Amino acid sequence: MRALVAMSGGVDSSVAAALMIEQGLDVIGVTLKQWEAADGSMPVAGCCTLSDAEDARRVAAQLDIPYYVLDYVEEFTAAVVEPFAEGYLNGLTPNPCIECNRRVRFSALLDRTKELDCDILVTGHHARVEDHDGVFRLRTAVDGSKDQSYVLHMLDQFALSKIRLPVGEITKSDVRAKAAEMGLRTASKPDSQDICFVTSGDYRDFLAQRHPEVAAPGDILDVNGDVIGEHKGTAGFTIGQRKGIGVAVGSARYVVDIAPRAQTITIGTYRDLLTDRCLVDEMSFTDLAPPSGETVGVKIRYRSDPVAATIVGTGDRWEFRFDDPQARPAPGQSLVMYDGEFVLGGGIVVDDRSPAHSVQ
Amino acid sequence: MYLDHAATTTMRPEAIAVLDDAFARFDGNASGIHSEARRAKNALEEARERAAALVGAERPHDVIFVGSGTESDNLAVMGGAFASGRKTVAVSPIEHKAVIGSAHALKRFGFSVVELGVTRDGVVALPVDVLASAGTLALVSLMLVNNEIGTIQPVADLAAEIKASDSKVLIHTDAVQAFNSEDVSLMSTGADLLTLASHKVGGPKGVGLLALAPGVRVDPIIHGGGQEAGRRAGTHNVAGVLAMVAAMQASHGDRERFSSAISAERDAFEKAIIAGLPTAVVTAHQSKRVPHISHIRFPGVLAETLLIRLDQAGISASAGSACQSGAVEPSHVLDAVGFTTEASGECIRFSFGWDSPPGVGAIAAVTVLSVIGVS
């Protein structure tokens, strides 16, 4: 059996490749080059940097497997970078890693898996794929603190039938121990945090270059529409944000609305932020769609636990009603449905500010 | 099967023998005053004499040893432009990145850069006469053989045309891919500055030369100890230079055999590919080409993955130019000769070398066709 291993240059995918070799598979390593600087060079900061590709190449050499870099700059720019910038212009808080997985990374890698006569695709994500009598289920990682099942929710049965996630079966410390034991140069490399195409400074500078209006100063309003301060650009804010707003009004205030074209943000109390429902677009399912009326666990932020919600609408746009009111999820982020540890599917949170549904 | 000789070719045994010997015998710094230095310096100057003869330089002094073909291109374009006193350079769009990059670097020094047009056959179309007649043009760089598609540029004709308008314009030619099969000399090309790289002719990597026509001056772009008559600083790589010149001599002596034998392999290869896959198109097949480069478009087949599958099947070839990450990038050369991005992404360069065995063309074609799935 032959495996295509997506190697990012990090410790997880390095170990994933090593584990596949140990299992006796023929392994080909690839890195997707997704972003480059204006002069065509690879970024030196962020996650998909030149040194990351070099790390991947050297790990591949150490493991004695063929290794290639594939050029996806054009696809990635069109499907991820432009919508990312565009999203902020529409008051969204996009998650570029999820959009990349949904629109570029997995379809590209699965195509290459087939073209290169490989039987399976292997990545270094912390999650599990299990075969339940021919139904492939996506499950949270053994190491709950490193679980990445949230960012993989868009995988369907075909994808899951081809994908293996070997490091999801072990803890992160075991991954590092394994890498150290094998002498892999990535053993103690820190986890990447940054957005891969933001190469200098933070994402606000990146956005400011593309869409100056989201970096322009504007008014901070209260829920009654009165001006109570000034901000340095709407791109610096996300719905639900509490810190760094720059207005002191005695008690805690949260961002409850962002209007990039008017260049205003609105702040309110935690109560102003609460909602009992969530609308979601672009739903996809790991297997069958759950029926309306079913109560599922929904994760509305990457690093928070699932909360109970009931499916109340299942058209083009799905509607969920939370059992307990929740701080409104930021439009553009993903809502992912769970049945216990198993991922059912998910989609993109859309703006929902109909007053009838906010909890007053 | 190694079919990437245009990227780098096998070292010739003559060069390997010289390297081993030179490391042992000429260990001195050629710039010193003692006996070890003199021995090294003497070997270096003998090599310079032989190199000058091989490229038709009038005096040995007109050969400058440098660290690579890229450095030679940089020295020619930048050093030539600096020395000329004029402020415009013109480059063809199918030049190597070393030439294009040097020309663009000159902008920082107040130069203007003119990019010339090119026909679909990869031959430069000249508006240069206009520029030349204005008396502002410092230098024109025209590649003798294109490294991707293998076309031979009529540099001598173009040079004569330019010189007729203005005899002061310097002509640089990058002849890196030409030396194994073509008559490469300052006279035959009409060039004032001529670039060669050691590892393309069977010498070691990390050495190159720039040959100058009589009276042509370049300003140094690497500063330091004044080696190479003040034109290229840095301690001499004596062993590397000796091995390069040995490889040049071997290649020169092998030219006739190379041309006929490698043409035969290339023709057999292309014929078999077209017979098996009639949609395949050999780039510039009606143009004058060097024998060792075969650039083929396989419509509907993505070069990026085909290269990997070929590698898996034991054939080393290339496409476009590899960027620093190792990804295959769209080729500026193919773009210039009118390929769409899609077409350019379906092209592979196969290149043969002095040690390609008889029959390799036909055998390689069988493997390529079977990898594509049409055997």
Interface residues (C-beta under 8 A of the other chain):
Chain A: I28 T31 K33 G40 S41 M42 L50 A53 R57 P66 Y68 V69 L70 D71 R112 E115 L116 D117
Chain B: L302 E304 T305 I308 R309 D311 Q312 C323 Q324 S325 G326 A327 V328 E329
